[in-house]
């Protein structure tokens, strides 16, 4: 019996060690993001961390980001005159504080550097997102609003095509309310590659689903968009032929799905109407109810209005055949949307308190 319990103990220890080994292996196989020699797009280099401790890895990877990459054709994404004054890991959120030189960077350099830092650091187990501060002030966007926490999804790449540079956009997206009969607005700040169009980015964000847990997605996660063409004030979306067959695992009105796309694209892009096709054909009906023959224009009636605020203009919408009004609250969720001093230090809780 003693031997039996010994065997059980040994098995448990081996299992635990196996898990730790796997965890350390995953932590060791990382990417360090830097730029090409022209500083116009991100590239990545393989990297093996010497420690699996999050605190040690943060310092180690920040040092690596600042250092000159080994291939001569690559360079650090962090300008030599930009410094990190300190950092603080609070829960799973990493706060990086920079000096005033941060504000002197041009837009392309700043965004590529921010993308390189965030995409590198969120690989560390224990770091879910990163916040940037300049002195004791949180980094602001062009409209004067805080950028907020950032993760790898904040920076949208066109896979397989590289990143020439990033553009910034504040998107107005629409998702379904709790019973799937109305649209609710959700704001989202993103940086996207110049290799793609803003209209396609909007669709990708809709397919990804809402951040607000009280809202429902309007498109299945496996939705396939064949192509998106924008021409002056109109946009044509061509879906894969499976679009009319795949359904959400919840009850969402067909017009809610359609106008989530239409309103999101029109509100976020310089577009006034949206034409939809399935397999290149507009002579179809979505879910046997909504014809694609005529381009869609924005529908205001399907949007839930903020209680106590001025309603939108009551000019009739030709595309909406139902009377959709509401007084429930809109939900605006803002989701986003560097060098290192030799004496880089981890901020203490005392420092944090003095920042308040």
Beta strands, then each sheet from edge to edge (+ up, - down):
strand 1: 30-36
strand 2: 42-47
strand 3: 74-75
strand 4: 83-90
strand 5: 93-98
strand 6: 129-134
strand 7: 137-138
strand 8: 155-156
strand 9: 166-176
strand 10: 183-193
strand 11: 225-231
strand 12: 234-239
strand 13: 273-278
strand 14: 285-286
strand 15: 290-291
strand 16: 296-297
strand 17: 339-346
sheet 1: 2+ 1- 3+
sheet 2: 7+ 6- 5- 4+ 17+
sheet 3: 8+ 10+ 9-
sheet 4: 11+ 12- 13- 16+
sheet 5: 14+ 15-
end
